Amino acid sequence: TTYQPINRNTAERGMVDVDIVGYKVNFAHRIMTRTKTSSRRRRNGFAQSCAVMLCIISCWAAPQCCYSLQLSHPLTSNNDWAISAKRGVSSKSSNDSSLLTTIRGGGSKSSIPQTRRRSLVVLLVATALFNDMLQLTMLLPIIHTLVSSPPPLGVTNNKEVALGLFFASKDICQMMTAPFAGVLCSKFSPHVALISSILGLGVATFVFAEAKTFWQLLLARGAQGAASAAVLCGGLSLIAETHPQNVRGKAMGYAQSGLAAGMLMGPLIGGLLFERMGRKNTFRFAAGMVLANAIAMIMLMGVAPPESSRDKENDNINKKVEADLSLAKSSKQLLRNFDILAVTASTFAIHAVVGVIKPLSQVVLDKEFGVTMVKRSFIISIATLAFFIAAPIAGILSDRMQRSHLVALSLVLMSCSSAFFALRHLGLWAFYVSVALLGVAMGVQKSSSQSLLADLVDKHELGEYSMVYALSDVADSLGLIVGPLVGLALSQIYGPSVGVLSIGIPCLLLTPVMLRIA
């Protein structure tokens, strides 16, 4: 019997011109066996990915559960509660139970104790920050592969410029949309800003799955930055409004731990899912996580709507302040307040150092120490791990000491980080210390400064929490933009040590300014 030679390309598609029926059946059986094996491998890979994510989420949720247990005891007195200006949380009648009212923070009152509601608010905000940072950092191990792919999804020329533009687009869009996010919180409520931002983040993540050109990827990255601005403004404003001053720092610290967990686990999850599932399924799965988070938020606000920590004795005073203080007037007062500008300047200085050390660390570890890519990723993750540990600890400490002193401590730690970066010729251990100090400084600064800004708004009766957090978000993004521009320019002329030290000196200069804030 005769048969034609088998073409491998057609054989893989099951189209084989063979005269021997038995051989054709056997060959088809091998194809089906191979297909079943590959499908089984994909299912196993997906199961492994889900198992890793469940472990990550359970490890991150542990401090949140601890916080919930700590808040199970009632507060000592209502007299210690801070006087708030405008609090867009549940103060409406029990008859109004519509979906829009639920999203805005109204609706019927729940039988759940207020301390439990506060712990649920922290869990809600921490989950939102976790998802936000997870979507942003999932791209780190993937984007180089996407940009290097054939056009139109990738680029053929100036790949470095394309990568720089891609990463800068997030910070630029976040800086530009932060004031609008603050206005959204002021006009409606933090709930509206938080839920709308999570929905926008889910849509932007879905665009990454369906993008066919580089410009679509760039548009999705910019949309992620805009959503991040609303997540920060809405989430932090919600915590400030629902928590009195004596527990506000602890709540901020635990919420920031969610952001650190997303930053730590994002590259790991992104690389693992991309390898197992491919680009489209990876981002579809991530978008589903975000949208599920938004649905859970709406359900949680319906079951246990957050309540303001406003002191009832000062309720009439607050309403009078609301009537007399317009949004434009309060914004002008924010920009004229020296204490708030000092805290904002510290945020800018610290993020500028982070922005310049992040790219230079890769170059230094590669050229000066010859460290492999895997080990470089491990060294950089030390900073994120230190951030994850330091944030809740600093939040607890900020409730027991002056928060301005903790912000000053973070500035000193960041200056020391830049100094150890310049002393890396002593050995790789100096670089380890530099990276660890950077993470600790970030955790201390974020937990204490966000609480301090809310205290200053209450102290000076500046009206809205959302606008001060929008201002802080602008300083955050601006530092991540200006820091690399100035630091890398100086590094090319005078070397990496001079570039980092020149950005770290302003942190040291701002320390006595922060110590003067009462």
Buried (B, 14 or more C-beta within 10 A) or exposed (E): EEEEEEEEEEBEEEEBEBEEEEBBEEBEEEBEEEEEEEEEEBEEBBEEBEEBBEEBBEEBBEBBEEBBEBBEEEBEEEEEBBBBBBBBBBBBEEEEEEEEBBBBBBBBBBEBEBBBBBBBBBBBBBBBBBBBBBBBBBBBBBBBEBBBEEEEBBBEEEEEEBBEBBBBBBBBBBBBBBBBBBBBBBEBBBBBBBBBBBBBBBBBBBBBBEBEEBEBBBBBBBBBBBBBBBBBBBBBBBBBBBBBBBBBBBBBBBBBBBBBBBBBBBBBBBBBBBEBBEBEBBBBBBBEBBBEBBEBBBEBBBEBBBBBBBBEEBBEEBEEBBEEBEBEEBBEBBEEBEBBBBBBBBBBBBBBBBBBBBBBBBEBBEEEBEBEEEEBBEBBBBBBBBBBBBBBBBBBBBBEEBBBBBBBBBBBBBBBBBBBBBBBEEEEEBBBBBBBBBBBBBBBBBBBBBBBBBBBBBBEBBBBBBBBBBBBBBBBBBBBBBBBEBBBEBBEEEEBBBBBBBBBBBBBEBBEBBBEBE
